[in-house]
Amino acid sequence: MILACNTSHLFLPQIYKKVPEAKSAVINIIHSCVEQISKDNVKQVFLLGSEGTIESKVYQEALSEKGIICKVPQKEQYVLLRNCIEAVKQNKYSDEVKKSFQELMDEYDVPIILGCTELPILYEKYKDGIDVTVYDPLLIALKKLKEECENE
């Protein structure tokens, strides 16, 4: 099982306490992403995600355990992130959304985690001109699941 929502991973420990056998059935997209970043020997990343994902520190804590520095947007930039996420949810793209997304993607010259389900969709739409390594946690988890299925 894969939870597509990054923020929902905050509740996995509570679920595992109530249903311990669920732990072996869930592929944690955050852990899969952090494992890949660590395997790639990346030392610093920039996390783009929802306010819930950023403020819950689910990525920052997992990355810190691997010695990886995680930069996050300033609180003033949350409105830009929210507008980008909502544009995907509502299928309403504009030059303003593109500009905001590119501004966020250009914030730091380090690999970026697209830590919200909607952001990889926006990335695919606006990736021309963006020259940075991007980690899509859901895609990484799906590749992991595929490898596990092929090895069975």
DSSP file with accessible surface (Angstrom, degrees, kcal/mol):
  #  RESIDUE AA STRUCTURE BP1 BP2  ACC     N-H-->O    O-->H-N    N-H-->O    O-->H-N    TCO  KAPPA ALPHA  PHI   PSI    X-CA   Y-CA   Z-CA
    1    1 A M              0   0  129      0, 0.0    26,-3.2     0, 0.0     2,-0.4   0.000 360.0 360.0 360.0 139.8    0.0    0.0    0.0
    2    2 A I  B     -a   27   0A  39     24,-0.2     2,-0.6    26,-0.1    26,-0.1  -0.994 360.0-147.2-126.0 129.3    1.2    3.5   -0.8
    3    3 A L        -     0   0   46     24,-0.6    26,-0.3    -2,-0.4     6,-0.1  -0.854   8.1-161.1 -90.5 120.5   -0.2    6.7    0.7
    4    4 A A        +     0   0   43     -2,-0.6     2,-0.5     4,-0.0    -1,-0.1   0.812  68.4  84.9 -73.5 -29.1    0.0    9.4   -2.0
    5    5 A C        -     0   0   60      1,-0.2     4,-0.5   111,-0.1    24,-0.1  -0.628  64.6-157.8 -80.3 122.7   -0.3   12.2    0.4
    6    6 A N  S >  S+     0   0    5     -2,-0.5     3,-1.5     1,-0.2     4,-0.3   0.924  91.4  53.4 -63.8 -45.9    3.0   13.2    2.0
    7    7 A T  G >  S+     0   0   31      1,-0.3     3,-2.2     2,-0.2     4,-0.3   0.850  96.0  68.3 -61.9 -32.3    1.5   14.9    5.0
    8    8 A S  G >  S+     0   0   32      1,-0.3     3,-1.8     2,-0.2     4,-0.3   0.751  82.5  75.2 -62.1 -20.0   -0.6   11.7    5.8
    9    9 A H  G X  S+     0   0    9     -3,-1.5     3,-1.2    -4,-0.5    -1,-0.3   0.724  77.9  75.3 -65.6 -18.4    2.7    9.9    6.7
   10   10 A L  G <  S+     0   0   73     -3,-2.2    -1,-0.3    -4,-0.3     4,-0.3   0.828  95.9  49.3 -58.7 -29.6    2.7   11.9    9.9
   11   11 A F  G <> S+     0   0  102     -3,-1.8     4,-1.9    -4,-0.3     3,-0.3   0.496  82.1  95.1 -93.2  -3.1   -0.1    9.6   11.2
   12   12 A L  H <> S+     0   0    4     -3,-1.2     4,-3.1    -4,-0.3     5,-0.2   0.903  79.8  55.8 -58.7 -43.3    1.6    6.3   10.3
   13   13 A P  H  > S+     0   0   79      0, 0.0     4,-1.7     0, 0.0    -1,-0.2   0.910 109.0  48.3 -57.2 -37.5    3.1    5.7   13.7
   14   14 A Q  H  > S+     0   0  112     -3,-0.3     4,-1.5    -4,-0.3    -2,-0.2   0.893 112.2  48.8 -67.9 -38.7   -0.3    6.0   15.3
   15   15 A I  H  X S+     0   0   76     -4,-1.9     4,-3.1     1,-0.2    -1,-0.2   0.930 109.4  52.3 -65.0 -44.3   -1.8    3.6   12.7
   16   16 A Y  H  < S+     0   0   36     -4,-3.1    -1,-0.2     1,-0.2    -2,-0.2   0.828 105.4  55.5 -63.6 -31.9    1.1    1.1   13.4
   17   17 A K  H  < S+     0   0  175     -4,-1.7    -1,-0.2    -5,-0.2    -2,-0.2   0.902 116.4  36.6 -65.7 -39.5    0.4    1.2   17.1
   18   18 A K  H  < S+     0   0  183     -4,-1.5    -2,-0.2     1,-0.3    -1,-0.2   0.820 135.3  23.0 -81.0 -33.0   -3.2    0.3   16.5
   19   19 A V    ><  +     0   0   56     -4,-3.1     3,-2.0    -5,-0.2     4,-0.4  -0.691  67.7 177.0-135.3  79.2   -2.5   -2.1   13.6
   20   20 A P  G >  S+     0   0   83      0, 0.0     3,-1.5     0, 0.0     4,-0.4   0.835  78.4  62.6 -56.2 -33.9    1.1   -3.3   13.8
   21   21 A E  G >  S+     0   0  133      1,-0.3     3,-0.7     2,-0.2     4,-0.4   0.705  87.9  73.6 -68.2 -14.4    0.8   -5.6   10.8
   22   22 A A  G X> S+     0   0   16     -3,-2.0     3,-1.3     1,-0.2     4,-1.0   0.804  80.3  73.5 -67.4 -25.9    0.1   -2.6    8.6
   23   23 A K  G X4 S+     0   0  140     -3,-1.5     3,-0.5    -4,-0.4    -1,-0.2   0.879  96.6  47.1 -58.5 -37.6    3.8   -1.6    8.9
   24   24 A S  G <4 S+     0   0  115     -3,-0.7    -1,-0.3    -4,-0.4    -2,-0.2   0.639 111.6  52.9 -79.4 -11.1    4.8   -4.4    6.5
   25   25 A A  G <4 S+     0   0   49     -3,-1.3     2,-0.5    -4,-0.4    -1,-0.2   0.578  95.3  79.0 -98.9 -10.5    2.1   -3.5    4.1
   26   26 A V    <<  -     0   0   20     -4,-1.0     2,-0.7    -3,-0.5   -24,-0.2  -0.853  62.6-152.2-107.5 129.6    2.9    0.2    3.7
   27   27 A I  B     -a    2   0A  14    -26,-3.2     2,-0.7    -2,-0.5   -24,-0.6  -0.899  22.7-140.1 -93.5 115.1    5.6    1.6    1.5
   28   28 A N     >  -     0   0   21     -2,-0.7     4,-2.6     1,-0.2     5,-0.2  -0.682  10.0-160.9 -80.7 112.2    6.5    4.9    3.2
   29   29 A I  H  > S+     0   0    0     -2,-0.7     4,-2.0   -26,-0.3    -1,-0.2   0.819  89.7  53.6 -67.4 -27.7    7.1    7.4    0.4
   30   30 A I  H  > S+     0   0    4      2,-0.2     4,-2.7     1,-0.2     5,-0.2   0.956 111.5  43.6 -70.7 -48.3    9.1    9.7    2.7
   31   31 A H  H  > S+     0   0   95      1,-0.2     4,-2.7     2,-0.2    -2,-0.2   0.902 113.6  52.0 -63.6 -39.9   11.5    7.0    3.8
   32   32 A S  H  X S+     0   0    4     -4,-2.6     4,-2.0     2,-0.2    -1,-0.2   0.919 111.8  46.8 -61.3 -42.3   11.8    5.7    0.2
   33   33 A C  H  X S+     0   0    0     -4,-2.0     4,-2.6     2,-0.2    -2,-0.2   0.940 112.9  48.0 -65.0 -46.1   12.7    9.2   -1.0
   34   34 A V  H  X S+     0   0    4     -4,-2.7     4,-2.7     1,-0.2     5,-0.2   0.899 109.9  53.3 -63.8 -39.9   15.2    9.8    1.8
   35   35 A E  H  X S+     0   0   91     -4,-2.7     4,-2.7    -5,-0.2    -1,-0.2   0.919 110.5  47.3 -59.7 -43.4   16.8    6.4    1.1
   36   36 A Q  H  X S+     0   0   57     -4,-2.0     4,-2.1     2,-0.2    -2,-0.2   0.920 111.7  49.7 -65.7 -43.3   17.2    7.4   -2.6
   37   37 A I  H  <>S+     0   0    0     -4,-2.6     5,-2.1     2,-0.2    -2,-0.2   0.928 113.5  46.7 -60.9 -43.8   18.6   10.8   -1.7
   38   38 A S  H ><5S+     0   0   45     -4,-2.7     3,-1.8     1,-0.2    -2,-0.2   0.922 110.5  52.1 -63.8 -44.0   21.1    9.2    0.7
   39   39 A K  H 3<5S+     0   0  158     -4,-2.7    -1,-0.2     1,-0.3    -2,-0.2   0.853 106.5  54.7 -61.0 -33.6   22.0    6.6   -1.8
   40   40 A D  T 3<5S-     0   0   75     -4,-2.1    -1,-0.3    -5,-0.2    -2,-0.2   0.430 113.4-123.2 -79.9   0.9   22.7    9.4   -4.3
   41   41 A N  T < 5 +     0   0  111     -3,-1.8     2,-0.4     1,-0.2    -3,-0.2   0.831  51.4 164.3  61.5  33.8   25.1   10.9   -1.7
   42   42 A V      < -     0   0   23     -5,-2.1    -1,-0.2     1,-0.1     3,-0.1  -0.692  21.9-170.8 -81.9 135.7   23.2   14.2   -1.7
   43   43 A K        +     0   0  133     -2,-0.4    26,-2.6     1,-0.3     2,-0.3   0.611  67.3  26.3-104.0 -16.1   24.1   16.3    1.4
   44   44 A Q  E     +b   69   0B  57     24,-0.2     2,-0.3    26,-0.0    -1,-0.3  -0.990  61.8 177.5-151.8 139.6   21.5   19.1    1.1
   45   45 A V  E     -b   70   0B   0     24,-2.5    26,-3.1    -2,-0.3     2,-0.5  -0.906  25.3-130.3-136.4 165.4   18.0   19.4   -0.4
   46   46 A F  E     -bc  71 112B   0     65,-2.3    67,-2.5    -2,-0.3     2,-0.6  -0.985  24.2-146.6-118.4 123.7   15.2   21.9   -0.7
   47   47 A L  E     - c   0 113B   0     24,-2.9     2,-0.5    -2,-0.5    67,-0.2  -0.828  14.5-175.4 -96.8 120.3   11.7   20.7    0.3
   48   48 A L  E     + c   0 114B   0     65,-2.6    67,-3.1    -2,-0.6     2,-0.3  -0.957  33.0 115.4-107.8 132.1    8.7   22.0   -1.5
   49   49 A G  E     - c   0 115B   0     -2,-0.5    67,-0.2    65,-0.2    36,-0.1  -0.960  64.7 -53.2-170.9-174.0    5.4   20.8   -0.1
   50   50 A S     >  -     0   0   27     65,-0.7     4,-2.5    -2,-0.3     5,-0.2  -0.301  55.3-106.3 -71.5 164.3    2.2   21.8    1.6
   51   51 A E  H  > S+     0   0   71      1,-0.2     4,-3.3     2,-0.2     5,-0.3   0.894 122.2  55.5 -57.8 -39.3    2.4   23.7    4.9
   52   52 A G  H  > S+     0   0   33      1,-0.2     4,-1.9     2,-0.2    -1,-0.2   0.912 108.5  46.2 -61.8 -43.0    1.4   20.5    6.7
   53   53 A T  H  >>S+     0   0    0      2,-0.2     5,-0.7     1,-0.2     4,-0.7   0.932 118.1  42.4 -65.4 -45.0    4.3   18.6    5.2
   54   54 A I  H ><5S+     0   0    2     -4,-2.5     3,-0.9     1,-0.2    -2,-0.2   0.955 117.6  44.3 -67.8 -49.5    6.8   21.4    6.0
   55   55 A E  H 3<5S+     0   0   87     -4,-3.3    -1,-0.2     1,-0.2    -2,-0.2   0.794 107.9  58.0 -70.2 -27.9    5.6   22.3    9.4
   56   56 A S  H 3<5S-     0   0   27     -4,-1.9    -1,-0.2    -5,-0.3    -2,-0.2   0.703  96.2-143.1 -74.1 -18.6    5.2   18.6   10.6
   57   57 A K  T <X5 +     0   0  103     -3,-0.9     4,-2.5    -4,-0.7     5,-0.3   0.703  50.9 143.7  65.2  23.3    8.9   18.1    9.8
   58   58 A V  H  ><S+     0   0   21     -5,-0.7     4,-1.2     1,-0.2     5,-0.1   0.893  78.2  36.1 -62.0 -37.8    8.3   14.6    8.5
   59   59 A Y  H  > S+     0   0    0     -6,-0.5     4,-3.2     2,-0.2     5,-0.3   0.916 114.3  55.2 -77.9 -46.0   11.0   15.0    5.9
   60   60 A Q  H  > S+     0   0   31      1,-0.2     4,-2.5     2,-0.2    -2,-0.2   0.900 110.6  45.9 -56.5 -42.2   13.4   17.2    7.9
   61   61 A E  H  X S+     0   0  116     -4,-2.5     4,-1.8     2,-0.2    -1,-0.2   0.921 114.6  46.6 -68.1 -43.9   13.5   14.5   10.7
   62   62 A A  H  X S+     0   0    9     -4,-1.2     4,-0.6    -5,-0.3    -2,-0.2   0.900 115.5  46.4 -65.9 -39.6   14.0   11.6    8.3
   63   63 A L  H ><>S+     0   0    0     -4,-3.2     5,-2.5     1,-0.2     3,-1.2   0.911 108.2  56.1 -68.3 -40.6   16.7   13.5    6.4
   64   64 A S  H ><5S+     0   0   82     -4,-2.5     3,-1.9    -5,-0.3    -1,-0.2   0.877  99.1  60.7 -60.0 -37.6   18.5   14.6    9.5
   65   65 A E  H 3<5S+     0   0  166     -4,-1.8    -1,-0.3     1,-0.3    -2,-0.2   0.773 108.0  45.3 -60.8 -25.2   18.8   11.0   10.6
   66   66 A K  T <<5S-     0   0  113     -3,-1.2    -1,-0.3    -4,-0.6    -2,-0.2   0.299 121.7-108.1 -99.0   5.5   20.9   10.5    7.4
   67   67 A G  T < 5S+     0   0   57     -3,-1.9     2,-0.5     1,-0.3    -3,-0.2   0.733  72.4 142.4  76.3  23.0   22.9   13.6    7.9
   68   68 A I      < -     0   0    9     -5,-2.5     2,-0.3    -6,-0.1    -1,-0.3  -0.848  48.4-132.5-102.8 129.7   21.2   15.5    5.1
   69   69 A I  E     -b   44   0B  98    -26,-2.6   -24,-2.5    -2,-0.5     2,-0.6  -0.622  19.3-157.6 -79.5 134.5   20.4   19.2    5.5
   70   70 A C  E     -b   45   0B  28     -2,-0.3     2,-0.3   -26,-0.2   -24,-0.2  -0.949   4.3-164.4-120.5 113.1   16.9   20.2    4.5
   71   71 A K  E     -b   46   0B  65    -26,-3.1   -24,-2.9    -2,-0.6    37,-0.0  -0.689  10.7-166.6 -88.9 148.4   16.1   23.7    3.5
   72   72 A V        -     0   0   41     -2,-0.3   -24,-0.1   -26,-0.2     3,-0.1  -0.920  28.2 -88.6-131.9 159.0   12.5   24.8    3.5
   73   73 A P        -     0   0    3      0, 0.0     2,-0.1     0, 0.0     5,-0.0  -0.254  47.6-102.4 -62.5 153.9   10.6   27.8    2.1
   74   74 A Q    >>  -     0   0   98      1,-0.1     3,-2.1     3,-0.0     4,-0.5  -0.430  34.0-110.1 -69.3 152.8   10.2   30.9    4.2
   75   75 A K  G >4 S+     0   0  126      1,-0.3     3,-1.4     2,-0.2     4,-0.4   0.848 119.7  62.3 -56.5 -31.8    6.7   31.2    5.7
   76   76 A E  G 34 S+     0   0  146      1,-0.3     3,-0.4     2,-0.2     4,-0.3   0.731  99.3  56.3 -65.1 -22.3    6.1   34.2    3.4
   77   77 A Q  G X> S+     0   0   20     -3,-2.1     4,-2.0     1,-0.2     3,-0.5   0.564  80.8  88.7 -86.3  -8.9    6.5   31.8    0.5
   78   78 A Y  H <X S+     0   0   17     -3,-1.4     4,-3.1    -4,-0.5     5,-0.2   0.866  82.8  57.7 -57.4 -35.6    3.8   29.4    1.7
   79   79 A V  H 3> S+     0   0   67     -3,-0.4     4,-2.5    -4,-0.4    -1,-0.2   0.896 105.2  50.6 -64.3 -36.1    1.2   31.5   -0.2
   80   80 A L  H <> S+     0   0   30     -3,-0.5     4,-2.2    -4,-0.3    -1,-0.2   0.934 112.6  46.5 -63.6 -46.1    3.1   30.8   -3.4
   81   81 A L  H  X S+     0   0    4     -4,-2.0     4,-2.7     2,-0.2     5,-0.2   0.926 111.7  50.7 -60.6 -46.1    3.2   27.1   -2.6
   82   82 A R  H  X S+     0   0  109     -4,-3.1     4,-2.9     1,-0.2     5,-0.2   0.919 110.0  50.2 -60.0 -42.3   -0.5   27.1   -1.8
   83   83 A N  H  X S+     0   0   64     -4,-2.5     4,-1.9     1,-0.2    -1,-0.2   0.893 111.4  49.0 -63.7 -39.4   -1.3   28.8   -5.1
   84   84 A C  H  X S+     0   0    0     -4,-2.2     4,-1.4     2,-0.2    -2,-0.2   0.932 113.3  46.1 -64.5 -46.0    0.7   26.3   -7.0
   85   85 A I  H  X S+     0   0   11     -4,-2.7     4,-2.2     1,-0.2     3,-0.3   0.931 113.3  48.9 -64.2 -44.6   -0.9   23.3   -5.3
   86   86 A E  H  X S+     0   0   70     -4,-2.9     4,-2.5     1,-0.2    -1,-0.2   0.846 103.2  61.4 -66.1 -32.9   -4.4   24.8   -5.7
   87   87 A A  H  X>S+     0   0    6     -4,-1.9     5,-2.6    -5,-0.2     4,-0.5   0.914 108.6  43.6 -59.4 -40.7   -3.8   25.4   -9.4
   88   88 A V  H ><5S+     0   0   17     -4,-1.4     3,-0.9    -3,-0.3    -2,-0.2   0.942 112.7  51.2 -69.6 -46.7   -3.3   21.7   -9.9
   89   89 A K  H 3<5S+     0   0  122     -4,-2.2    -2,-0.2     1,-0.3    -1,-0.2   0.865 120.4  35.5 -58.6 -36.0   -6.3   20.7   -7.8
   90   90 A Q  H 3<5S-     0   0  101     -4,-2.5    -1,-0.3    -5,-0.2    -2,-0.2   0.425 104.9-126.3 -98.3  -0.5   -8.5   23.1   -9.7
   91   91 A N  T <<5 +     0   0  124     -3,-0.9     2,-0.5    -4,-0.5    -3,-0.2   0.909  65.5 136.8  53.9  45.0   -6.8   22.6  -13.1
   92   92 A K      < +     0   0  141     -5,-2.6     2,-0.3    -6,-0.2    -1,-0.2  -0.846  28.2 177.1-126.2  93.3   -6.3   26.3  -13.4
   93   93 A Y        +     0   0   64     -2,-0.5     2,-0.3    -3,-0.1     3,-0.0  -0.707   3.9 166.5 -98.8 148.6   -2.9   27.2  -14.7
   94   94 A S     >  -     0   0   51     -2,-0.3     4,-2.4     1,-0.1     5,-0.2  -0.943  51.9-100.2-150.9 169.7   -1.7   30.7  -15.4
   95   95 A D  H  > S+     0   0  144     -2,-0.3     4,-2.6     1,-0.2     5,-0.2   0.862 123.0  56.1 -62.6 -33.2    1.5   32.7  -16.1
   96   96 A E  H  > S+     0   0  133      2,-0.2     4,-2.5     1,-0.2    -1,-0.2   0.914 107.4  47.5 -66.1 -41.4    1.4   33.8  -12.4
   97   97 A V  H  > S+     0   0   13      2,-0.2     4,-2.8     1,-0.2     5,-0.2   0.938 112.4  49.9 -64.6 -44.6    1.4   30.1  -11.2
   98   98 A K  H  X S+     0   0   84     -4,-2.4     4,-2.7     1,-0.2     5,-0.2   0.934 111.8  48.2 -59.3 -45.6    4.2   29.3  -13.6
   99   99 A K  H  X S+     0   0  145     -4,-2.6     4,-2.4     1,-0.2    -1,-0.2   0.922 112.6  48.3 -62.5 -45.0    6.2   32.3  -12.4
  100  100 A S  H  X S+     0   0    8     -4,-2.5     4,-2.3     2,-0.2    -1,-0.2   0.926 112.9  47.9 -61.3 -45.9    5.6   31.4   -8.7
  101  101 A F  H  X S+     0   0    1     -4,-2.8     4,-2.7     1,-0.2    -2,-0.2   0.936 112.8  47.5 -63.5 -45.2    6.6   27.7   -9.3
  102  102 A Q  H  X S+     0   0   49     -4,-2.7     4,-1.7    -5,-0.2    -1,-0.2   0.888 109.6  54.3 -65.3 -35.5    9.8   28.7  -11.1
  103  103 A E  H  < S+     0   0   91     -4,-2.4     4,-0.2    -5,-0.2    -1,-0.2   0.927 111.3  45.2 -62.2 -43.7   10.7   31.2   -8.4
  104  104 A L  H >< S+     0   0    0     -4,-2.3     3,-1.4     1,-0.2     4,-0.3   0.919 111.8  51.6 -65.4 -42.9   10.4   28.4   -5.8
  105  105 A M  H 3< S+     0   0    1     -4,-2.7     3,-0.3     1,-0.3    -1,-0.2   0.791 111.0  48.8 -66.4 -25.7   12.3   25.9   -7.9
  106  106 A D  T 3< S+     0   0  106     -4,-1.7    -1,-0.3    -5,-0.2    -2,-0.2   0.383  81.1 101.6 -93.5   3.6   15.1   28.5   -8.3
  107  107 A E  S <  S+     0   0   69     -3,-1.4     2,-0.3    -4,-0.2    -1,-0.2   0.885  92.0  11.7 -57.9 -46.7   15.4   29.3   -4.6
  108  108 A Y  S    S-     0   0   65     -4,-0.3     2,-1.1    -3,-0.3    -1,-0.1  -0.956  70.8-124.2-131.5 154.5   18.5   27.2   -4.0
  109  109 A D  S    S+     0   0  153     -2,-0.3    -3,-0.1   -64,-0.1    -4,-0.0  -0.469  80.1  96.8 -95.7  59.1   20.9   25.4   -6.2
  110  110 A V  S    S-     0   0   22     -2,-1.1    -2,-0.2    23,-0.1   -65,-0.1  -0.935  86.9 -74.5-137.8 161.8   20.4   22.1   -4.5
  111  111 A P        -     0   0   25      0, 0.0   -65,-2.3     0, 0.0     2,-0.4  -0.246  50.5-136.1 -56.9 150.2   18.2   19.0   -5.4
  112  112 A I  E     -cd  46 134B   0     21,-2.7    23,-3.3   -67,-0.2     2,-0.6  -0.923   6.3-147.1-117.5 134.9   14.5   19.5   -4.7
  113  113 A I  E     -cd  47 135B   0    -67,-2.5   -65,-2.6    -2,-0.4     2,-1.5  -0.882  11.5-147.3 -94.9 124.7   12.0   17.2   -3.1
  114  114 A L  E     +c   48   0B   2     21,-3.0     2,-0.6    -2,-0.6   -65,-0.2  -0.693  26.2 177.4 -89.7  82.3    8.5   17.6   -4.5
  115  115 A G  E     +c   49   0B   0    -67,-3.1   -65,-0.7    -2,-1.5     2,-0.3  -0.147  51.3  68.5 -89.7  37.8    6.8   16.8   -1.2
  116  116 A C  S >  S-     0   0   13     -2,-0.6     3,-1.4   -67,-0.2  -111,-0.1  -0.947  82.6-124.1-150.7 136.4    3.2   17.3   -2.2
  117  117 A T  T 3  S+     0   0   47     -2,-0.3     4,-0.5     1,-0.3    -1,-0.1   0.800 109.6  51.4 -52.8 -33.2    1.2   15.1   -4.6
  118  118 A E  T 3> S+     0   0   40      1,-0.2     4,-1.7     2,-0.1     3,-0.5   0.770  93.3  73.3 -77.8 -25.7    0.3   18.0   -6.9
  119  119 A L  H <> S+     0   0    0     -3,-1.4     4,-2.9     1,-0.2    -1,-0.2   0.870  90.1  55.1 -65.8 -37.4    3.9   19.4   -7.3
  120  120 A P  H  > S+     0   0   16      0, 0.0     4,-2.4     0, 0.0    -1,-0.2   0.870 107.1  53.4 -62.0 -30.7    5.2   16.7   -9.7
  121  121 A I  H  > S+     0   0   88     -3,-0.5     4,-1.6    -4,-0.5    -2,-0.2   0.938 111.1  44.9 -66.2 -43.9    2.2   17.5  -11.9
  122  122 A L  H  X S+     0   0    0     -4,-1.7     4,-2.3     1,-0.2    -1,-0.2   0.905 110.7  55.0 -65.5 -39.9    3.2   21.1  -11.9
  123  123 A Y  H  X S+     0   0   41     -4,-2.9     4,-1.1     1,-0.2    -2,-0.2   0.928 106.2  50.6 -59.7 -46.4    6.8   20.2  -12.5
  124  124 A E  H  < S+     0   0  115     -4,-2.4     3,-0.3     1,-0.2    -1,-0.2   0.876 112.8  47.8 -60.1 -35.0    6.0   18.2  -15.6
  125  125 A K  H  < S+     0   0  112     -4,-1.6    -1,-0.2     1,-0.2    -2,-0.2   0.869 127.0  24.1 -72.9 -36.7    4.0   21.1  -16.9
  126  126 A Y  H  < S+     0   0   20     -4,-2.3    -2,-0.2     1,-0.1    -1,-0.2   0.146  82.3 115.0-119.1  19.5    6.7   23.8  -16.3
  127  127 A K    ><  +     0   0   80     -4,-1.1     3,-2.4    -3,-0.3    -1,-0.1   0.728  45.6 106.1 -71.0 -19.7   10.0   21.8  -16.2
  128  128 A D  T 3  S+     0   0  138      1,-0.3     3,-0.1    -3,-0.2    -3,-0.0  -0.394  90.4  17.2 -60.3 128.7   11.5   23.5  -19.3
  129  129 A G  T 3  S+     0   0   80      1,-0.2     2,-0.7    -2,-0.1    -1,-0.3   0.372  97.2 114.4  89.4  -5.7   14.1   25.9  -18.1
  130  130 A I    <   -     0   0   16     -3,-2.4     2,-0.6    -7,-0.1    -1,-0.2  -0.891  42.4-176.3-100.3 117.0   14.4   24.3  -14.6
  131  131 A D        +     0   0  155     -2,-0.7     2,-0.3    -3,-0.1    -3,-0.0  -0.690  39.7 102.7-117.7  75.5   17.9   22.8  -14.3
  132  132 A V  S    S-     0   0   28     -2,-0.6     2,-0.3   -20,-0.0    -2,-0.1  -0.987  75.3 -97.4-150.3 151.0   17.9   21.0  -10.9
  133  133 A T        -     0   0   82     -2,-0.3   -21,-2.7     2,-0.0     2,-0.4  -0.567  42.7-159.5 -71.1 133.6   17.7   17.5   -9.7
  134  134 A V  E     -d  112   0B  34     -2,-0.3     2,-0.5   -23,-0.2   -21,-0.2  -0.956  10.6-156.0-122.0 135.1   14.1   16.7   -8.6
  135  135 A Y  E     -d  113   0B  15    -23,-3.3   -21,-3.0    -2,-0.4     3,-0.1  -0.954   3.3-166.6-111.0 120.0   13.0   13.9   -6.3
  136  136 A D     >  -     0   0   40     -2,-0.5     4,-2.4   -23,-0.2     5,-0.2  -0.907   6.9-160.6-103.1 103.4    9.3   12.8   -6.7
  137  137 A P  H  > S+     0   0    1      0, 0.0     4,-2.3     0, 0.0     5,-0.2   0.860  88.3  50.4 -56.7 -39.2    8.6   10.7   -3.6
  138  138 A L  H  > S+     0   0   46      2,-0.2     4,-2.6     1,-0.2     5,-0.2   0.931 111.1  48.2 -67.8 -42.6    5.6    8.9   -5.1
  139  139 A L  H  > S+     0   0   82      2,-0.2     4,-2.3     1,-0.2    -1,-0.2   0.915 111.0  51.3 -63.7 -40.2    7.5    8.0   -8.2
  140  140 A I  H  X S+     0   0   25     -4,-2.4     4,-2.1     1,-0.2    -1,-0.2   0.929 111.3  47.8 -61.9 -43.8   10.4    6.7   -6.1
  141  141 A A  H  X S+     0   0    0     -4,-2.3     4,-2.7    -5,-0.2    -2,-0.2   0.896 109.9  52.2 -65.9 -38.8    8.0    4.6   -4.0
  142  142 A L  H  X S+     0   0   83     -4,-2.6     4,-2.5     2,-0.2    -1,-0.2   0.903 109.1  49.9 -64.8 -39.1    6.3    3.2   -7.1
  143  143 A K  H  X S+     0   0  121     -4,-2.3     4,-2.4     2,-0.2    -1,-0.2   0.906 110.7  50.5 -64.0 -40.0    9.7    2.2   -8.6
  144  144 A K  H  X S+     0   0   58     -4,-2.1     4,-2.4     2,-0.2    -2,-0.2   0.926 110.7  48.8 -62.7 -44.8   10.5    0.5   -5.3
  145  145 A L  H  X S+     0   0   59     -4,-2.7     4,-2.5     2,-0.2    -2,-0.2   0.921 110.3  51.4 -61.3 -42.8    7.2   -1.4   -5.3
  146  146 A K  H  X S+     0   0  127     -4,-2.5     4,-2.4     1,-0.2    -2,-0.2   0.928 109.9  49.2 -60.8 -44.5    7.8   -2.5   -8.9
  147  147 A E  H  X S+     0   0  109     -4,-2.4     4,-1.7     1,-0.2    -1,-0.2   0.910 110.9  50.3 -62.0 -42.4   11.2   -3.8   -8.0
  148  148 A E  H  < S+     0   0   81     -4,-2.4     4,-0.5     1,-0.2    -1,-0.2   0.903 111.7  48.0 -63.1 -40.7    9.8   -5.7   -5.0
  149  149 A C  H >< S+     0   0   76     -4,-2.5     3,-0.8     1,-0.2    -1,-0.2   0.885 111.0  50.4 -67.9 -38.0    7.1   -7.2   -7.3
  150  150 A E  H 3< S+     0   0  127     -4,-2.4    -1,-0.2     1,-0.2    -2,-0.2   0.796 108.6  53.3 -69.1 -27.9    9.6   -8.2   -9.9
  151  151 A N  T 3<        0   0  140     -4,-1.7    -1,-0.2    -5,-0.2    -2,-0.2   0.509 360.0 360.0 -85.9  -6.3   11.8   -9.9   -7.3
  152  152 A E    <         0   0  193     -3,-0.8    -3,-0.0    -4,-0.5    -4,-0.0  -0.496 360.0 360.0 -86.7 360.0    9.0  -12.0   -5.9
